[in-house]
Amino acid sequence: MTPSLHADPSVIDSRQAAWRLLVALGLVVLGNSSMYVVSVVLPTVQDEFGIDRASASLPYTFMMVCLGVGGIWMGRLADRHGLMKVMWLGAFAVAAGFVGAAQANSIWAFGLAHGMLGLIGGASTFAPLLADTSQWWNRRRGIAVAICASGNYIAGALWPPLVQHGIETIGWRPTYTLMGLVCGLGMLALSVFMRQRPPLAPPAPATTVGAAPATDRSRPFGLSPSRAQWLLCVAGVGCCVAMSMPQVHIVAYCTDLGFGAARGAEMLSLMLASGIISRLVSGFICDRIGGIRTLLLGSALQGVALLLFLPFDGMVSLYVISALFGLFQGGIVPSYAIIVREHFPLHEVGGRVGAVIMATLVGMALGGWLSGWIFDMTGSYDAAFINGIAWNLLNLAIAGWLYWRLRRPGGGVGRSSGVAAVSG
Protein backbone atom coordinates (compact mmCIF):
# COMPACT_ATOMS: atom_id res chain seq x y z
CA MET A 1 0.00 0.00 0.00
CA THR A 2 1.36 3.38 -0.92
CA PRO A 3 1.25 6.37 1.40
CA SER A 4 -1.18 8.10 -0.94
CA LEU A 5 -3.99 5.66 -0.09
CA HIS A 6 -6.43 6.65 2.63
CA ALA A 7 -7.76 4.46 5.42
CA ASP A 8 -11.32 3.20 5.54
CA PRO A 9 -13.52 5.52 7.67
CA SER A 10 -14.42 2.51 9.85
CA VAL A 11 -10.95 2.64 11.45
CA ILE A 12 -11.85 5.84 13.30
CA ASP A 13 -11.88 5.27 17.10
CA SER A 14 -10.55 1.75 16.41
CA ARG A 15 -7.63 -0.29 17.73
CA GLN A 16 -5.66 0.79 14.67
CA ALA A 17 -6.22 4.41 15.66
CA ALA A 18 -4.99 3.60 19.18
CA TRP A 19 -1.77 2.01 17.89
CA ARG A 20 -1.22 4.96 15.59
CA LEU A 21 -1.66 7.32 18.55
CA LEU A 22 0.98 5.37 20.49
CA VAL A 23 3.45 5.66 17.60
CA ALA A 24 2.68 9.37 17.25
CA LEU A 25 3.36 9.80 20.96
CA GLY A 26 6.80 8.19 20.55
CA LEU A 27 7.62 10.41 17.59
CA VAL A 28 6.71 13.55 19.57
CA VAL A 29 8.92 12.43 22.48
CA LEU A 30 11.91 11.95 20.16
CA GLY A 31 11.36 14.87 17.81
CA ASN A 32 10.71 17.47 20.53
CA SER A 33 13.71 16.57 22.68
CA SER A 34 15.72 19.64 21.65
CA MET A 35 13.10 22.03 23.09
CA TYR A 36 14.13 21.09 26.62
CA VAL A 37 17.70 19.88 26.21
CA VAL A 38 18.89 23.36 25.22
CA SER A 39 17.71 24.71 28.57
CA VAL A 40 19.92 22.21 30.38
CA VAL A 41 23.08 23.13 28.46
CA LEU A 42 22.43 26.89 28.67
CA PRO A 43 24.76 27.56 31.67
CA THR A 44 27.52 25.34 30.22
CA VAL A 45 27.33 26.94 26.78
CA GLN A 46 27.33 30.41 28.31
CA ASP A 47 30.56 29.65 30.19
CA GLU A 48 32.27 27.94 27.25
CA PHE A 49 31.55 30.70 24.73
CA GLY A 50 32.00 33.53 27.26
CA ILE A 51 28.67 35.24 26.55
CA ASP A 52 25.89 36.85 28.58
CA ARG A 53 22.61 35.18 29.55
CA ALA A 54 20.56 36.87 26.81
CA SER A 55 22.99 35.68 24.10
CA ALA A 56 22.99 32.18 25.53
CA SER A 57 19.17 32.21 25.29
CA LEU A 58 19.17 33.13 21.58
CA PRO A 59 19.52 29.53 20.25
CA TYR A 60 16.34 28.63 22.11
CA THR A 61 14.60 31.71 20.73
CA PHE A 62 15.73 30.95 17.17
CA MET A 63 14.72 27.30 17.50
CA MET A 64 11.22 28.15 18.72
CA VAL A 65 10.62 30.70 15.96
CA CYS A 66 11.75 28.12 13.40
CA LEU A 67 9.53 25.52 15.07
CA GLY A 68 6.50 27.77 14.64
CA VAL A 69 7.23 28.57 10.98
CA GLY A 70 8.18 24.98 10.25
CA GLY A 71 4.92 23.65 11.67
CA ILE A 72 2.92 25.26 8.86
CA TRP A 73 5.43 24.09 6.24
CA MET A 74 5.62 20.51 7.57
CA GLY A 75 1.83 20.34 7.82
CA ARG A 76 1.44 21.22 4.16
CA LEU A 77 4.07 18.66 3.18
CA ALA A 78 2.24 16.02 5.22
CA ASP A 79 -1.04 16.87 3.47
CA ARG A 80 0.62 16.49 0.09
CA HIS A 81 3.07 13.61 0.57
CA GLY A 82 1.92 11.78 3.69
CA LEU A 83 3.35 11.67 7.20
CA MET A 84 5.96 8.97 6.61
CA LYS A 85 8.09 11.07 4.25
CA VAL A 86 7.80 14.07 6.56
CA MET A 87 9.00 11.88 9.45
CA TRP A 88 12.00 10.79 7.35
CA LEU A 89 12.89 14.42 6.77
CA GLY A 90 12.42 15.18 10.46
CA ALA A 91 14.61 12.25 11.53
CA PHE A 92 17.47 13.49 9.33
CA ALA A 93 17.10 17.05 10.67
CA VAL A 94 17.11 15.91 14.32
CA ALA A 95 20.25 13.82 13.83
CA ALA A 96 22.03 16.51 11.81
CA GLY A 97 20.93 19.30 14.17
CA PHE A 98 22.24 17.67 17.33
CA VAL A 99 25.49 16.54 15.72
CA GLY A 100 25.96 19.97 14.13
CA ALA A 101 25.41 21.71 17.46
CA ALA A 102 27.98 19.40 19.05
CA GLN A 103 30.57 20.59 16.52
CA ALA A 104 29.73 24.31 16.91
CA ASN A 105 32.61 26.65 17.75
CA SER A 106 30.46 29.75 18.31
CA ILE A 107 27.05 30.67 19.65
CA TRP A 108 25.93 31.50 16.09
CA ALA A 109 26.79 28.04 14.75
CA PHE A 110 25.13 26.55 17.83
CA GLY A 111 22.04 28.64 17.15
CA LEU A 112 21.87 27.68 13.45
CA ALA A 113 21.97 23.99 14.36
CA HIS A 114 19.07 24.54 16.73
CA GLY A 115 17.25 26.38 13.98
CA MET A 116 17.39 23.17 11.93
CA LEU A 117 16.21 21.21 14.96
CA GLY A 118 13.17 23.49 15.17
CA LEU A 119 12.37 24.23 11.52
CA ILE A 120 12.36 20.61 10.36
CA GLY A 121 13.04 18.27 13.28
CA GLY A 122 10.65 19.47 15.98
CA ALA A 123 8.15 20.97 13.52
CA SER A 124 7.66 17.63 11.77
CA THR A 125 6.61 15.98 15.02
CA PHE A 126 4.17 18.47 16.55
CA ALA A 127 1.51 20.26 14.47
CA PRO A 128 1.35 17.56 11.72
CA LEU A 129 0.93 14.79 14.29
CA LEU A 130 -1.72 16.74 16.23
CA ALA A 131 -3.64 17.34 13.00
CA ASP A 132 -3.31 13.69 11.97
CA THR A 133 -4.47 12.44 15.36
CA SER A 134 -7.59 14.61 15.27
CA GLN A 135 -8.63 12.89 12.04
CA TRP A 136 -8.45 9.37 13.48
CA TRP A 137 -10.76 10.07 16.45
CA ASN A 138 -14.31 11.32 16.90
CA ARG A 139 -15.77 10.24 20.24
CA ARG A 140 -12.53 10.82 22.17
CA ARG A 141 -10.90 13.47 20.01
CA GLY A 142 -10.09 15.79 22.95
CA ILE A 143 -8.24 13.20 25.02
CA ALA A 144 -6.53 11.71 21.94
CA VAL A 145 -5.10 15.09 20.94
CA ALA A 146 -4.10 15.65 24.57
CA ILE A 147 -2.24 12.33 24.67
CA CYS A 148 -0.38 13.18 21.47
CA ALA A 149 0.47 16.67 22.76
CA SER A 150 1.66 15.24 26.08
CA GLY A 151 4.57 13.65 24.23
CA ASN A 152 6.06 17.13 24.22
CA TYR A 153 6.09 17.13 28.02
CA ILE A 154 7.19 13.51 28.26
CA ALA A 155 10.23 14.68 26.30
CA GLY A 156 10.68 17.44 28.86
CA ALA A 157 10.46 14.98 31.74
CA LEU A 158 12.69 12.33 30.16
CA TRP A 159 15.58 14.13 28.48
CA PRO A 160 16.78 16.92 30.87
CA PRO A 161 18.04 14.63 33.69
CA LEU A 162 19.62 12.24 31.17
CA VAL A 163 21.38 15.09 29.37
CA GLN A 164 22.50 16.66 32.65
CA HIS A 165 24.03 13.32 33.64
CA GLY A 166 25.73 13.15 30.24
CA ILE A 167 27.13 16.66 30.65
CA GLU A 168 28.59 15.76 34.05
CA THR A 169 30.12 12.47 32.88
CA ILE A 170 31.17 12.78 29.22
CA GLY A 171 30.60 16.48 28.42
CA TRP A 172 27.88 18.31 26.52
CA ARG A 173 29.32 17.77 23.02
CA PRO A 174 29.41 13.93 23.14
CA THR A 175 26.01 14.01 24.84
CA TYR A 176 24.57 16.05 21.98
CA THR A 177 26.05 13.66 19.42
CA LEU A 178 24.52 10.69 21.23
CA MET A 179 21.15 12.48 21.38
CA GLY A 180 21.23 12.98 17.61
CA LEU A 181 21.88 9.31 16.95
CA VAL A 182 19.28 7.99 19.41
CA CYS A 183 16.49 10.39 18.46
CA GLY A 184 17.18 10.41 14.71
CA LEU A 185 17.34 6.63 14.37
CA GLY A 186 14.35 6.19 16.68
CA MET A 187 12.24 8.52 14.56
CA LEU A 188 13.30 6.71 11.40
CA ALA A 189 12.23 3.37 12.86
CA LEU A 190 8.83 4.63 14.04
CA SER A 191 8.10 6.48 10.80
CA VAL A 192 7.35 3.23 8.92
CA PHE A 193 4.20 2.85 11.03
CA MET A 194 2.86 6.18 9.78
CA ARG A 195 2.56 5.03 6.17
CA GLN A 196 -1.25 4.99 6.15
CA ARG A 197 -3.01 8.28 5.43
CA PRO A 198 -5.98 9.33 7.60
CA PRO A 199 -9.54 8.51 6.50
CA LEU A 200 -10.84 10.61 3.61
CA ALA A 201 -14.42 10.97 4.80
CA PRO A 202 -14.86 10.48 8.55
CA PRO A 203 -18.39 10.20 9.87
CA ALA A 204 -19.96 13.15 11.66
CA PRO A 205 -18.67 13.31 15.24
CA ALA A 206 -20.96 12.59 18.13
CA THR A 207 -22.11 15.52 20.19
CA THR A 208 -19.59 16.28 22.91
CA VAL A 209 -20.83 17.32 26.31
CA GLY A 210 -19.86 20.93 26.93
CA ALA A 211 -18.70 21.56 23.37
CA ALA A 212 -20.19 24.40 21.45
CA PRO A 213 -23.52 23.45 19.86
CA ALA A 214 -24.52 24.74 16.47
CA THR A 215 -22.67 28.02 16.11
CA ASP A 216 -22.30 30.57 13.38
CA ARG A 217 -18.84 29.49 12.30
CA SER A 218 -18.63 32.36 9.83
CA ARG A 219 -18.62 34.72 12.86
CA PRO A 220 -16.51 33.08 15.61
CA PHE A 221 -17.19 34.80 18.92
CA GLY A 222 -19.40 37.20 16.94
CA LEU A 223 -16.28 38.57 15.20
CA SER A 224 -14.86 38.31 11.73
CA PRO A 225 -12.69 35.18 11.38
CA SER A 226 -9.54 37.25 10.82
CA ARG A 227 -10.11 39.37 13.93
CA ALA A 228 -10.88 36.33 16.07
CA GLN A 229 -7.77 34.63 14.67
CA TRP A 230 -5.54 37.59 15.55
CA LEU A 231 -6.93 37.74 19.08
CA LEU A 232 -6.22 34.05 19.62
CA CYS A 233 -2.71 34.53 18.24
CA VAL A 234 -2.03 37.46 20.60
CA ALA A 235 -3.41 35.38 23.47
CA GLY A 236 -1.12 32.54 22.43
CA VAL A 237 1.91 34.81 22.49
CA GLY A 238 0.93 36.15 25.91
CA CYS A 239 0.44 32.81 27.65
CA CYS A 240 3.64 31.36 26.24
CA VAL A 241 5.88 34.34 27.04
CA ALA A 242 4.74 33.70 30.61
CA MET A 243 5.11 29.93 30.28
CA SER A 244 8.66 30.12 28.95
CA MET A 245 10.10 31.97 31.96
CA PRO A 246 10.30 28.94 34.28
CA GLN A 247 10.72 26.38 31.50
CA VAL A 248 13.72 28.04 29.86
CA HIS A 249 15.44 29.56 32.89
CA ILE A 250 14.75 27.24 35.84
CA VAL A 251 18.16 25.52 35.45
CA ALA A 252 20.02 28.84 35.27
CA TYR A 253 17.87 30.22 38.12
CA CYS A 254 18.82 27.31 40.38
CA THR A 255 22.48 27.72 39.42
CA ASP A 256 22.34 31.40 40.41
CA LEU A 257 20.70 30.50 43.74
CA GLY A 258 23.52 28.07 44.49
CA PHE A 259 21.48 24.86 44.18
CA GLY A 260 23.35 23.65 41.09
CA ALA A 261 22.33 22.79 37.54
CA ALA A 262 21.44 19.20 38.48
CA ARG A 263 18.72 20.39 40.89
CA GLY A 264 17.42 22.75 38.21
CA ALA A 265 17.26 19.92 35.67
CA GLU A 266 15.30 17.85 38.19
CA MET A 267 12.86 20.72 38.71
CA LEU A 268 12.42 21.10 34.95
CA SER A 269 11.80 17.39 34.66
CA LEU A 270 9.26 17.50 37.50
CA MET A 271 7.56 20.53 35.96
CA LEU A 272 7.12 18.82 32.63
CA ALA A 273 6.16 15.46 34.13
CA SER A 274 3.38 17.32 35.96
CA GLY A 275 2.51 18.89 32.61
CA ILE A 276 1.79 15.42 31.23
CA ILE A 277 -0.84 14.90 33.92
CA SER A 278 -2.17 18.37 33.26
CA ARG A 279 -2.58 17.75 29.54
CA LEU A 280 -4.43 14.50 30.05
CA VAL A 281 -6.74 15.93 32.71
CA SER A 282 -7.31 19.04 30.60
CA GLY A 283 -8.29 16.80 27.70
CA PHE A 284 -11.10 15.32 29.81
CA ILE A 285 -12.05 18.77 31.11
CA CYS A 286 -12.08 20.21 27.59
CA ASP A 287 -14.50 17.50 26.45
CA ARG A 288 -16.79 18.57 29.29
CA ILE A 289 -16.67 22.38 29.27
CA GLY A 290 -15.22 23.32 25.87
CA GLY A 291 -12.00 24.94 24.76
CA ILE A 292 -12.46 28.57 25.81
CA ARG A 293 -13.33 27.71 29.41
CA THR A 294 -10.37 25.32 29.58
CA LEU A 295 -8.10 28.12 28.35
CA LEU A 296 -9.48 30.49 30.98
CA LEU A 297 -8.95 27.95 33.76
CA GLY A 298 -5.40 27.12 32.69
CA SER A 299 -4.42 30.76 32.25
CA ALA A 300 -5.71 31.75 35.69
CA LEU A 301 -3.90 28.88 37.40
CA GLN A 302 -0.68 29.56 35.50
CA GLY A 303 -0.77 33.13 36.79
CA VAL A 304 -1.11 31.86 40.36
CA ALA A 305 1.92 29.59 39.94
CA LEU A 306 4.04 32.42 38.53
CA LEU A 307 3.12 34.59 41.51
CA LEU A 308 4.37 31.87 43.86
CA PHE A 309 7.89 32.09 42.38
CA LEU A 310 8.29 35.64 43.76
CA PRO A 311 8.10 35.09 47.55
CA PHE A 312 9.53 31.53 47.61
CA ASP A 313 13.03 30.68 46.42
CA GLY A 314 14.08 27.84 48.74
CA MET A 315 15.00 24.53 47.16
CA VAL A 316 12.03 22.57 48.57
CA SER A 317 9.67 25.44 47.71
CA LEU A 318 10.93 25.52 44.11
CA TYR A 319 10.36 21.77 43.72
CA VAL A 320 6.75 22.21 44.91
CA ILE A 321 6.11 25.31 42.77
CA SER A 322 7.65 23.64 39.71
CA ALA A 323 5.24 20.73 40.12
CA LEU A 324 2.31 23.11 40.56
CA PHE A 325 3.34 25.15 37.53
CA GLY A 326 3.36 22.01 35.40
CA LEU A 327 -0.02 20.90 36.73
CA PHE A 328 -1.58 24.31 36.07
CA GLN A 329 -0.34 25.16 32.57
CA GLY A 330 -0.10 21.88 30.66
CA GLY A 331 -3.53 22.09 29.05
CA ILE A 332 -3.29 25.64 27.73
CA VAL A 333 -1.74 25.06 24.28
CA PRO A 334 -3.95 22.07 23.27
CA SER A 335 -7.04 24.10 24.21
CA TYR A 336 -6.35 26.46 21.29
CA ALA A 337 -6.75 23.59 18.83
CA ILE A 338 -10.10 22.72 20.39
CA ILE A 339 -11.23 26.37 20.36
CA VAL A 340 -10.51 26.63 16.63
CA ARG A 341 -12.23 23.29 16.02
CA GLU A 342 -15.35 24.46 17.88
CA HIS A 343 -15.77 27.97 16.48
CA PHE A 344 -14.17 28.37 13.05
CA PRO A 345 -15.25 27.01 9.64
CA LEU A 346 -14.29 23.34 9.47
CA HIS A 347 -12.47 23.60 6.15
CA GLU A 348 -10.15 26.23 7.68
CA VAL A 349 -9.31 24.42 10.90
CA GLY A 350 -5.94 23.00 9.82
CA GLY A 351 -4.44 26.29 8.72
CA ARG A 352 -5.87 28.26 11.63
CA VAL A 353 -4.64 25.74 14.21
CA GLY A 354 -1.19 25.95 12.63
CA ALA A 355 -1.24 29.74 12.86
CA VAL A 356 -2.24 29.79 16.53
CA ILE A 357 0.34 27.11 17.41
CA MET A 358 2.94 29.21 15.61
CA ALA A 359 1.94 32.20 17.76
CA THR A 360 2.39 30.16 20.95
CA LEU A 361 5.85 29.11 19.81
CA VAL A 362 6.74 32.71 18.98
CA GLY A 363 5.67 33.50 22.54
CA MET A 364 7.97 30.80 23.89
CA ALA A 365 10.82 32.14 21.78
CA LEU A 366 10.24 35.75 22.79
CA GLY A 367 9.83 34.85 26.45
CA GLY A 368 13.02 32.79 26.54
CA TRP A 369 15.12 35.66 25.18
CA LEU A 370 13.23 38.43 27.02
CA SER A 371 13.72 36.77 30.40
CA GLY A 372 17.46 36.47 29.77
CA TRP A 373 17.64 40.11 28.69
CA ILE A 374 15.74 41.28 31.78
CA PHE A 375 18.11 39.25 33.96
CA ASP A 376 21.11 40.90 32.30
CA MET A 377 19.59 44.34 32.85
CA THR A 378 18.57 43.81 36.49
CA GLY A 379 20.86 41.05 37.75
CA SER A 380 17.81 39.19 39.09
CA TYR A 381 15.01 36.98 37.85
CA ASP A 382 12.36 38.76 39.96
CA ALA A 383 11.64 41.30 37.22
CA ALA A 384 11.50 38.48 34.67
CA PHE A 385 8.82 36.70 36.70
CA ILE A 386 6.85 39.96 36.95
CA ASN A 387 7.15 40.37 33.18
CA GLY A 388 5.75 36.85 32.75
CA ILE A 389 2.82 37.64 35.03
CA ALA A 390 2.00 40.75 32.96
CA TRP A 391 1.94 38.74 29.72
CA ASN A 392 -0.22 36.11 31.41
CA LEU A 393 -2.72 38.82 32.38
CA LEU A 394 -2.91 39.82 28.70
CA ASN A 395 -3.81 36.24 27.80
CA LEU A 396 -6.37 36.04 30.59
CA ALA A 397 -7.97 39.33 29.50
CA ILE A 398 -8.37 38.17 25.88
CA ALA A 399 -9.71 34.74 26.85
CA GLY A 400 -12.12 36.33 29.33
CA TRP A 401 -13.38 38.82 26.75
CA LEU A 402 -13.95 36.10 24.15
CA TYR A 403 -15.83 34.01 26.69
CA TRP A 404 -17.93 37.03 27.65
CA ARG A 405 -18.85 37.49 23.99
CA LEU A 406 -20.04 33.89 23.84
CA ARG A 407 -22.34 34.52 26.80
CA ARG A 408 -24.00 37.48 25.10
CA PRO A 409 -27.18 36.85 23.11
CA GLY A 410 -26.13 36.00 19.57
CA GLY A 411 -22.50 35.62 20.61
CA GLY A 412 -22.19 32.18 19.06
CA VAL A 413 -22.89 29.75 21.89
CA GLY A 414 -25.58 31.22 24.05
CA ARG A 415 -27.07 29.62 27.11
CA SER A 416 -27.37 26.16 25.62
CA SER A 417 -23.66 25.55 26.05
CA GLY A 418 -23.83 26.08 29.77
CA VAL A 419 -26.90 23.84 30.02
CA ALA A 420 -25.10 21.10 28.11
CA ALA A 421 -22.12 21.34 30.39
CA VAL A 422 -24.24 21.09 33.51
CA SER A 423 -26.55 18.37 32.25
CA GLY A 424 -23.60 16.16 31.32
C-alpha positions in Angstrom: 0.0 0.0 0.0 1.4 3.4 -0.9 1.2 6.4 1.4 -1.2 8.1 -0.9 -4.0 5.7 -0.1 -6.4 6.7 2.6 -7.8 4.5 5.4 -11.3 3.2 5.5 -13.5 5.5 7.7 -14.4 2.5 9.8 -10.9 2.6 11.4 -11.8 5.8 13.3 -11.9 5.3 17.1 -10.5 1.8 16.4 -7.6 -0.3 17.7 -5.7 0.8 14.7 -6.2 4.4 15.7 -5.0 3.6 19.2 -1.8 2.0 17.9 -1.2 5.0 15.6 -1.7 7.3 18.5 1.0 5.4 20.5 3.4 5.7 17.6 2.7 9.4 17.3 3.4 9.8 21.0 6.8 8.2 20.5 7.6 10.4 17.6 6.7 13.5 19.6 8.9 12.4 22.5 11.9 11.9 20.2 11.4 14.9 17.8 10.7 17.5 20.5 13.7 16.6 22.7 15.7 19.6 21.6 13.1 22.0 23.1 14.1 21.1 26.6 17.7 19.9 26.2 18.9 23.4 25.2 17.7 24.7 28.6 19.9 22.2 30.4 23.1 23.1 28.5 22.4 26.9 28.7 24.8 27.6 31.7 27.5 25.3 30.2 27.3 26.9 26.8 27.3 30.4 28.3 30.6 29.7 30.2 32.3 27.9 27.2 31.6 30.7 24.7 32.0 33.5 27.3 28.7 35.2 26.5 25.9 36.8 28.6 22.6 35.2 29.5 20.6 36.9 26.8 23.0 35.7 24.1 23.0 32.2 25.5 19.2 32.2 25.3 19.2 33.1 21.6 19.5 29.5 20.3 16.3 28.6 22.1 14.6 31.7 20.7 15.7 30.9 17.2 14.7 27.3 17.5 11.2 28.1 18.7 10.6 30.7 16.0 11.8 28.1 13.4 9.5 25.5 15.1 6.5 27.8 14.6 7.2 28.6 11.0 8.2 25.0 10.3 4.9 23.7 11.7 2.9 25.3 8.9 5.4 24.1 6.2 5.6 20.5 7.6 1.8 20.3 7.8 1.4 21.2 4.2 4.1 18.7 3.2 2.2 16.0 5.2 -1.0 16.9 3.5 0.6 16.5 0.1 3.1 13.6 0.6 1.9 11.8 3.7 3.4 11.7 7.2 6.0 9.0 6.6 8.1 11.1 4.2 7.8 14.1 6.6 9.0 11.9 9.5 12.0 10.8 7.4 12.9 14.4 6.8 12.4 15.2 10.5 14.6 12.3 11.5 17.5 13.5 9.3 17.1 17.0 10.7 17.1 15.9 14.3 20.2 13.8 13.8 22.0 16.5 11.8 20.9 19.3 14.2 22.2 17.7 17.3 25.5 16.5 15.7 26.0 20.0 14.1 25.4 21.7 17.5 28.0 19.4 19.1 30.6 20.6 16.5 29.7 24.3 16.9 32.6 26.6 17.7 30.5 29.8 18.3 27.0 30.7 19.7 25.9 31.5 16.1 26.8 28.0 14.8 25.1 26.5 17.8 22.0 28.6 17.1 21.9 27.7 13.5 22.0 24.0 14.4 19.1 24.5 16.7 17.2 26.4 14.0 17.4 23.2 11.9 16.2 21.2 15.0 13.2 23.5 15.2 12.4 24.2 11.5 12.4 20.6 10.4 13.0 18.3 13.3 10.7 19.5 16.0 8.1 21.0 13.5 7.7 17.6 11.8 6.6 16.0 15.0 4.2 18.5 16.5 1.5 20.3 14.5 1.4 17.6 11.7 0.9 14.8 14.3 -1.7 16.7 16.2 -3.6 17.3 13.0 -3.3 13.7 12.0 -4.5 12.4 15.4 -7.6 14.6 15.3 -8.6 12.9 12.0 -8.5 9.4 13.5 -10.8 10.1 16.5 -14.3 11.3 16.9 -15.8 10.2 20.2 -12.5 10.8 22.2 -10.9 13.5 20.0 -10.1 15.8 22.9 -8.2 13.2 25.0 -6.5 11.7 21.9 -5.1 15.1 20.9 -4.1 15.6 24.6 -2.2 12.3 24.7 -0.4 13.2 21.5 0.5 16.7 22.8 1.7 15.2 26.1 4.6 13.7 24.2 6.1 17.1 24.2 6.1 17.1 28.0 7.2 13.5 28.3 10.2 14.7 26.3 10.7 17.4 28.9 10.5 15.0 31.7 12.7 12.3 30.2 15.6 14.1 28.5 16.8 16.9 30.9 18.0 14.6 33.7 19.6 12.2 31.2 21.4 15.1 29.4 22.5 16.7 32.7 24.0 13.3 33.6 25.7 13.2 30.2 27.1 16.7 30.7 28.6 15.8 34.0 30.1 12.5 32.9 31.2 12.8 29.2 30.6 16.5 28.4 27.9 18.3 26.5 29.3 17.8 23.0 29.4 13.9 23.1 26.0 14.0 24.8 24.6 16.1 22.0 26.0 13.7 19.4 24.5 10.7 21.2 21.1 12.5 21.4 21.2 13.0 17.6 21.9 9.3 17.0 19.3 8.0 19.4 16.5 10.4 18.5 17.2 10.4 14.7 17.3 6.6 14.4 14.3 6.2 16.7 12.2 8.5 14.6 13.3 6.7 11.4 12.2 3.4 12.9 8.8 4.6 14.0 8.1 6.5 10.8 7.4 3.2 8.9 4.2 2.8 11.0 2.9 6.2 9.8 2.6 5.0 6.2 -1.3 5.0 6.1 -3.0 8.3 5.4 -6.0 9.3 7.6 -9.5 8.5 6.5 -10.8 10.6 3.6 -14.4 11.0 4.8 -14.9 10.5 8.6 -18.4 10.2 9.9 -20.0 13.1 11.7 -18.7 13.3 15.2 -21.0 12.6 18.1 -22.1 15.5 20.2 -19.6 16.3 22.9 -20.8 17.3 26.3 -19.9 20.9 26.9 -18.7 21.6 23.4 -20.2 24.4 21.5 -23.5 23.4 19.9 -24.5 24.7 16.5 -22.7 28.0 16.1 -22.3 30.6 13.4 -18.8 29.5 12.3 -18.6 32.4 9.8 -18.6 34.7 12.9 -16.5 33.1 15.6 -17.2 34.8 18.9 -19.4 37.2 16.9 -16.3 38.6 15.2 -14.9 38.3 11.7 -12.7 35.2 11.4 -9.5 37.3 10.8 -10.1 39.4 13.9 -10.9 36.3 16.1 -7.8 34.6 14.7 -5.5 37.6 15.6 -6.9 37.7 19.1 -6.2 34.0 19.6 -2.7 34.5 18.2 -2.0 37.5 20.6 -3.4 35.4 23.5 -1.1 32.5 22.4 1.9 34.8 22.5 0.9 36.1 25.9 0.4 32.8 27.7 3.6 31.4 26.2 5.9 34.3 27.0 4.7 33.7 30.6 5.1 29.9 30.3 8.7 30.1 28.9 10.1 32.0 32.0 10.3 28.9 34.3 10.7 26.4 31.5 13.7 28.0 29.9 15.4 29.6 32.9 14.8 27.2 35.8 18.2 25.5 35.4 20.0 28.8 35.3 17.9 30.2 38.1 18.8 27.3 40.4 22.5 27.7 39.4 22.3 31.4 40.4 20.7 30.5 43.7 23.5 28.1 44.5 21.5 24.9 44.2 23.3 23.7 41.1 22.3 22.8 37.5 21.4 19.2 38.5 18.7 20.4 40.9 17.4 22.8 38.2 17.3 19.9 35.7 15.3 17.8 38.2 12.9 20.7 38.7 12.4 21.1 35.0 11.8 17.4 34.7 9.3 17.5 37.5 7.6 20.5 36.0 7.1 18.8 32.6 6.2 15.5 34.1 3.4 17.3 36.0 2.5 18.9 32.6 1.8 15.4 31.2 -0.8 14.9 33.9 -2.2 18.4 33.3 -2.6 17.8 29.5 -4.4 14.5 30.0 -6.7 15.9 32.7 -7.3 19.0 30.6 -8.3 16.8 27.7 -11.1 15.3 29.8 -12.1 18.8 31.1 -12.1 20.2 27.6 -14.5 17.5 26.4 -16.8 18.6 29.3 -16.7 22.4 29.3 -15.2 23.3 25.9 -12.0 24.9 24.8 -12.5 28.6 25.8 -13.3 27.7 29.4 -10.4 25.3 29.6 -8.1 28.1 28.3 -9.5 30.5 31.0 -8.9 27.9 33.8 -5.4 27.1 32.7 -4.4 30.8 32.2 -5.7 31.8 35.7 -3.9 28.9 37.4 -0.7 29.6 35.5 -0.8 33.1 36.8 -1.1 31.9 40.4 1.9 29.6 39.9 4.0 32.4 38.5 3.1 34.6 41.5 4.4 31.9 43.9 7.9 32.1 42.4 8.3 35.6 43.8 8.1 35.1 47.6 9.5 31.5 47.6 13.0 30.7 46.4 14.1 27.8 48.7 15.0 24.5 47.2 12.0 22.6 48.6 9.7 25.4 47.7 10.9 25.5 44.1 10.4 21.8 43.7 6.8 22.2 44.9 6.1 25.3 42.8 7.7 23.6 39.7 5.2 20.7 40.1 2.3 23.1 40.6 3.3 25.2 37.5 3.4 22.0 35.4 0.0 20.9 36.7 -1.6 24.3 36.1 -0.3 25.2 32.6 -0.1 21.9 30.7 -3.5 22.1 29.1 -3.3 25.6 27.7 -1.7 25.1 24.3 -3.9 22.1 23.3 -7.0 24.1 24.2 -6.3 26.5 21.3 -6.8 23.6 18.8 -10.1 22.7 20.4 -11.2 26.4 20.4 -10.5 26.6 16.6 -12.2 23.3 16.0 -15.3 24.5 17.9 -15.8 28.0 16.5 -14.2 28.4 13.0 -15.2 27.0 9.6 -14.3 23.3 9.5 -12.5 23.6 6.2 -10.1 26.2 7.7 -9.3 24.4 10.9 -5.9 23.0 9.8 -4.4 26.3 8.7 -5.9 28.3 11.6 -4.6 25.7 14.2 -1.2 26.0 12.6 -1.2 29.7 12.9 -2.2 29.8 16.5 0.3 27.1 17.4 2.9 29.2 15.6 1.9 32.2 17.8 2.4 30.2 21.0 5.9 29.1 19.8 6.7 32.7 19.0 5.7 33.5 22.5 8.0 30.8 23.9 10.8 32.1 21.8 10.2 35.7 22.8 9.8 34.9 26.4 13.0 32.8 26.5 15.1 35.7 25.2 13.2 38.4 27.0 13.7 36.8 30.4 17.5 36.5 29.8 17.6 40.1 28.7 15.7 41.3 31.8 18.1 39.2 34.0 21.1 40.9 32.3 19.6 44.3 32.9 18.6 43.8 36.5 20.9 41.0 37.8 17.8 39.2 39.1 15.0 37.0 37.8 12.4 38.8 40.0 11.6 41.3 37.2 11.5 38.5 34.7 8.8 36.7 36.7 6.8 40.0 37.0 7.2 40.4 33.2 5.7 36.8 32.8 2.8 37.6 35.0 2.0 40.7 33.0 1.9 38.7 29.7 -0.2 36.1 31.4 -2.7 38.8 32.4 -2.9 39.8 28.7 -3.8 36.2 27.8 -6.4 36.0 30.6 -8.0 39.3 29.5 -8.4 38.2 25.9 -9.7 34.7 26.9 -12.1 36.3 29.3 -13.4 38.8 26.7 -13.9 36.1 24.1 -15.8 34.0 26.7 -17.9 37.0 27.7 -18.9 37.5 24.0 -20.0 33.9 23.8 -22.3 34.5 26.8 -24.0 37.5 25.1 -27.2 36.8 23.1 -26.1 36.0 19.6 -22.5 35.6 20.6 -22.2 32.2 19.1 -22.9 29.8 21.9 -25.6 31.2 24.1 -27.1 29.6 27.1 -27.4 26.2 25.6 -23.7 25.5 26.1 -23.8 26.1 29.8 -26.9 23.8 30.0 -25.1 21.1 28.1 -22.1 21.3 30.4 -24.2 21.1 33.5 -26.6 18.4 32.2 -23.6 16.2 31.3 
